[in-house]
Amino acid sequence: MSQVRAFIEEHFHHYNSRELVESAKAYEAHLAAGGKMLVSLAGAMSTARLGKLLSRMMREGKIHAISCTGANLEEDIFSLLERNTYERIPNWRALSAADEKALLDRGMNRVTDTCIPETVMRHIERRLQDRWKHHSAAGTRRSPAEMMWEVLDDPELAQHYQLDPSESWVLTAKELGIPVYTPGWEDSTTGNMFAAAVFRGDIPSHDCVISGTAQMQRLLNWYVNEANTNADKPSVGFFQIGGGIAGDFAICAVPCLLQDLELDMPYWGYFCQISDAVTSYGGYSGAVPNEKITWGKLDVETPKYMIQSDATIVAPLIFAYLLGE
C-alpha cells in the first residue's frame, strides 16, 4: 500500500477528512468500472503548481477532460516559461496598499503569496498575436486552449522552459489529445489581451477564437460520444476543484442534453467538489450537491461528495491516493 493511502486510511476518519477518503475511493471505483472523469479547475491552481499531479493523473488515464478558467489555462504556461522569476511573498497578509502599489510598479502581479512577472505575460501575448492574426487571415477558428497549444508547437519555445515540461498540465493535455474547455475566457489576462487587440484593430474581429457557447457544443458532443461508447459502463464523472464558471459551465452539459435537447442521456455518474465556500443564499460555489438534483445535473443515486477545505491541500492528497504515492 502507498504511504499516502496508508496514512489517509489510518488517520482520516471524520468530517472533511472522512469525506476526502470516501470521495477518493468512489473516484477509484468509478474508473475501475470503466467510467471517465472530467475535472473542472477554478481558483489559481496552476499558479499553485497543481499541474505536476494533474499531468500524472492524465497520463495514467484518471482524467479525460478539463474545464478551466482562462487564468488556469494561461498561468500553467506562464509558470512553465518563467517560474524562476516569480517572487514569493511570505508575509502577504501584512501587505499595505503602498506595498501592493510597489509590486505593481515593478510589474509583479500578486496571486496570494506568489507574484507573476508581467514580462511572461507579454511574451505569451506576442506569440498569441501571431496565432490570432494567422487564423483571422485564414478564416479559421480555434478555442483558447487550441491557440495555446499552437504556441506550444513552436520548437523554439522550449529553450525558455524553467520547469520540467512534464509539470505542465496544458502541455500534457495537448500531447494526449485531452479536450480542454475554457468558459469565460475573457475573464483572464490573455482574454483581455485579445479584446484589446480587436479594439486596436490588430485583429479584424473576434471570430478567430471559438466562443463559450461553441465550446459548450463541443462538450455536448464529447459527452454524447462517451455516453454512447460506454453505454454499459458508468457515465462520466465530475470532479470539481473550486467553484465558479469552470464548474457550472461544464456540469450544465447534462441538463442541456436532457432538458433542452430532450435526449436520452445519463446524469453525471460521480460528483465531488472541493471548495472553501459555505452554503449561502444564492451562492453556487457553496451549494450542496443535492441542490444539483433539482437542476437535472445529478441523479438521486449519483455518488456525491463535498469537501469544504483548501483545494491546494485536498486535491493533491486525493490525486496522490489515486496514483499510489
C-alpha positions in Angstrom: 0.0 0.0 0.0 1.2 3.5 -0.8 2.4 5.7 2.0 -0.2 8.4 1.4 -3.0 5.9 1.1 -1.9 4.2 4.3 -1.6 7.4 6.2 -5.0 8.7 5.0 -6.8 5.4 5.8 -5.2 5.3 9.2 -5.9 8.8 10.3 -8.8 10.3 8.2 -12.0 9.2 10.0 -14.5 12.0 10.4 -15.8 15.3 9.0 -14.0 16.6 5.9 -11.2 14.1 6.2 -13.6 11.2 6.0 -15.3 12.9 3.0 -11.9 13.0 1.4 -11.4 9.3 1.9 -14.8 8.3 0.6 -14.6 10.6 -2.4 -11.2 9.1 -3.4 -12.5 5.5 -3.0 -15.6 6.4 -5.1 -13.4 8.1 -7.8 -11.3 4.9 -7.9 -14.3 2.7 -8.1 -15.8 4.8 -10.9 -12.7 4.4 -13.0 -12.4 0.7 -12.2 -15.9 0.2 -13.6 -14.9 1.8 -16.9 -16.1 5.4 -16.2 -14.4 8.6 -17.4 -13.7 11.7 -15.4 -14.0 15.4 -16.2 -12.1 17.8 -13.8 -13.1 21.4 -13.5 -10.4 23.8 -12.4 -11.1 27.1 -10.7 -9.0 29.3 -8.4 -5.3 29.8 -9.0 -4.5 26.1 -9.1 -2.0 26.4 -12.0 0.0 29.1 -10.1 -0.1 26.7 -7.1 1.6 24.1 -9.4 -1.2 21.5 -9.3 -0.2 20.8 -12.9 2.5 18.3 -11.7 -0.1 15.9 -10.3 -2.8 16.8 -12.9 -0.3 15.7 -15.6 0.3 12.4 -14.0 -3.4 11.8 -13.5 -3.9 12.4 -17.2 -1.0 10.1 -18.2 -2.4 7.3 -16.0 -5.9 7.6 -17.5 -7.6 9.1 -14.5 -8.6 12.4 -16.1 -10.2 12.5 -19.5 -11.4 16.2 -20.0 -10.7 19.5 -18.3 -12.9 22.6 -17.9 -10.9 25.5 -16.6 -10.9 29.3 -16.2 -8.8 31.2 -18.6 -6.5 32.1 -15.8 -5.6 28.4 -15.1 -5.0 27.9 -18.8 -2.6 30.7 -19.2 -0.9 30.5 -15.7 0.2 27.0 -16.4 2.2 28.3 -19.4 3.4 31.4 -17.5 4.8 29.1 -14.9 6.4 26.8 -17.4 8.2 29.7 -19.1 9.3 31.9 -16.3 8.9 30.2 -12.9 12.4 31.2 -11.8 11.5 34.9 -11.9 8.3 34.5 -9.8 8.5 36.1 -6.4 7.2 34.5 -3.2 5.6 36.9 -0.6 5.9 35.2 2.8 4.0 38.0 4.7 1.3 38.6 2.1 -1.4 39.1 4.7 0.5 42.1 6.1 1.0 44.0 2.8 -0.2 47.6 2.9 -1.8 49.3 -0.1 1.6 51.0 -0.7 3.3 47.6 -0.7 0.9 46.4 -3.3 1.5 49.6 -5.4 5.2 48.9 -5.3 4.7 45.4 -6.7 2.6 46.9 -9.5 5.3 49.4 -10.3 7.8 46.6 -10.6 5.5 44.6 -12.9 4.7 41.9 -10.4 1.1 40.6 -10.3 0.3 39.1 -7.0 -1.7 35.9 -6.5 -2.0 35.4 -2.8 1.6 34.5 -1.8 3.1 34.5 -5.3 3.9 37.2 -7.8 3.8 36.6 -11.6 6.0 38.9 -13.6 4.4 41.0 -16.3 7.3 40.0 -18.7 6.0 36.5 -19.2 2.5 37.7 -19.9 3.8 40.0 -22.7 6.0 37.1 -24.0 2.9 35.0 -24.5 0.9 37.9 -25.8 3.3 38.3 -28.7 3.1 34.6 -29.6 -0.7 34.5 -29.3 -1.0 37.7 -31.5 0.8 35.7 -34.3 -1.8 32.9 -34.0 -4.8 35.2 -33.8 -3.6 37.1 -36.9 -2.9 33.8 -38.7 -6.4 32.4 -38.1 -8.1 35.7 -38.8 -6.4 35.8 -42.2 -7.2 32.1 -42.9 -10.8 32.4 -41.8 -10.3 29.6 -39.3 -11.3 29.4 -35.6 -9.7 27.8 -32.6 -10.5 27.6 -28.9 -8.4 29.4 -26.3 -6.7 26.1 -25.4 -6.0 25.2 -29.1 -4.4 28.6 -29.6 -2.2 28.0 -26.6 -1.4 24.5 -28.0 -0.3 26.1 -31.2 2.0 28.4 -29.3 3.5 25.3 -27.6 4.0 23.7 -31.0 6.8 26.2 -31.7 10.1 24.2 -31.1 11.8 27.5 -30.3 9.7 27.9 -27.2 11.3 25.0 -25.3 14.5 27.0 -24.7 12.5 29.2 -22.4 11.2 26.4 -20.2 12.0 26.9 -16.5 10.1 23.9 -15.3 10.2 20.3 -16.3 7.6 20.2 -19.2 6.1 17.1 -17.5 4.7 19.5 -14.9 2.6 21.4 -17.4 -0.9 20.1 -17.5 -1.7 22.1 -20.6 1.2 20.6 -22.5 0.2 17.1 -21.3 -3.4 17.6 -22.4 -2.1 18.7 -25.8 0.1 15.6 -26.1 -2.6 13.2 -25.1 -5.4 14.8 -27.0 -7.5 15.5 -23.9 -10.1 18.2 -24.5 -9.9 21.5 -22.6 -12.9 23.8 -22.4 -12.3 27.4 -21.2 -15.6 29.2 -20.4 -15.5 32.9 -19.7 -12.0 33.2 -21.3 -12.5 36.9 -21.5 -12.0 37.0 -17.7 -8.3 36.3 -18.0 -5.1 38.1 -18.9 -4.9 36.6 -22.4 -8.6 37.2 -22.9 -8.2 40.8 -22.1 -5.2 41.0 -24.5 -7.3 39.6 -27.3 -10.1 42.1 -26.7 -7.5 44.9 -26.7 -6.1 43.6 -30.0 -9.5 43.7 -31.6 -10.2 47.1 -30.1 -6.9 48.5 -31.6 -7.7 46.9 -35.0 -4.7 44.5 -34.8 -7.2 41.6 -35.2 -10.2 42.3 -37.5 -12.9 40.6 -35.4 -13.5 38.3 -32.5 -14.3 35.4 -34.9 -11.0 33.6 -34.8 -11.5 32.5 -31.2 -14.3 30.0 -30.5 -17.0 31.4 -28.2 -18.2 29.8 -24.9 -21.4 28.6 -26.5 -19.5 26.9 -29.3 -17.3 25.3 -26.7 -20.4 24.1 -24.9 -21.5 22.4 -28.2 -18.1 20.6 -28.3 -18.6 19.5 -24.7 -22.1 18.2 -25.5 -20.6 16.2 -28.4 -17.9 14.8 -26.2 -20.4 13.8 -23.5 -22.7 12.1 -26.0 -19.9 10.2 -27.6 -18.7 9.0 -24.2 -22.2 8.0 -23.2 -22.8 6.1 -26.4 -19.4 4.5 -26.3 -19.7 3.4 -22.7 -23.4 2.5 -22.7 -22.9 -0.4 -20.3 -20.4 1.4 -18.1 -20.8 4.3 -15.6 -21.5 7.7 -17.2 -18.8 10.4 -17.0 -17.9 11.6 -13.5 -17.3 15.2 -12.4 -14.5 16.3 -10.1 -14.8 20.0 -9.3 -11.9 22.0 -7.8 -13.3 25.3 -6.6 -16.5 26.8 -7.8 -17.4 29.4 -10.4 -17.8 29.2 -14.1 -15.3 26.4 -14.8 -17.6 24.0 -12.8 -21.0 25.4 -13.6 -20.4 25.6 -17.3 -19.3 22.0 -17.6 -21.9 20.5 -15.3 -24.6 22.2 -17.3 -23.9 19.9 -20.3 -26.2 17.2 -18.8 -29.3 19.4 -18.2 -28.8 20.9 -21.7 -28.8 17.4 -23.2 -31.8 16.2 -21.1 -34.0 19.3 -20.9 -33.1 21.4 -23.9 -32.2 18.7 -26.5 -34.5 16.1 -24.9 -32.1 13.3 -25.5 -31.9 10.1 -23.5 -28.6 10.7 -21.7 -27.3 9.6 -18.3 -26.7 12.0 -15.5 -23.2 12.6 -14.3 -22.1 9.4 -12.7 -20.0 10.7 -9.9 -19.6 14.1 -8.3 -17.1 15.6 -5.9 -16.4 19.3 -5.1 -13.6 20.8 -3.1 -14.4 24.3 -2.0 -13.9 26.6 0.9 -17.2 28.3 0.2 -20.1 27.7 2.6 -23.8 27.2 1.8 -25.3 30.6 1.4 -28.3 32.3 -0.2 -27.7 32.1 -4.0 -24.1 31.0 -3.8 -23.3 28.3 -6.4 -19.8 27.6 -5.1 -21.1 26.6 -1.7 -24.2 24.8 -2.9 -24.6 21.3 -1.6 -24.6 18.5 -4.2 -28.2 17.6 -3.7 -29.2 21.1 -4.9 -27.9 20.0 -8.3 -30.6 17.3 -8.5 -33.2 20.0 -8.9 -31.4 21.3 -11.9 -31.1 17.9 -13.7 -27.4 17.7 -13.2 -27.2 14.8 -10.8 -29.4 11.8 -10.0 -30.6 10.7 -6.6 -28.3 7.7 -6.8 -25.2 9.6 -8.0 -22.3 9.3 -5.5 -21.9 12.8 -4.2 -19.2 14.4 -2.0 -18.5 17.9 -0.8 -15.2 18.6 0.9 -15.1 22.1 2.4 -11.4 22.8 2.7 -8.4 24.3 0.8 -8.1 22.7 -2.6 -4.3 23.1 -2.7 -4.2 20.6 0.2 -7.1 18.3 -0.6 -6.7 17.8 -4.3 -3.0 16.7 -4.0 -3.9 14.2 -1.3 -6.7 12.7 -3.4 -4.6 12.5 -6.5 -1.7 11.0 -4.5 -4.1 8.4 -3.1 -5.3 7.5 -6.6 -1.7 7.5 -8.0 -0.5 5.1 -5.3 2.0 7.6 -3.9 
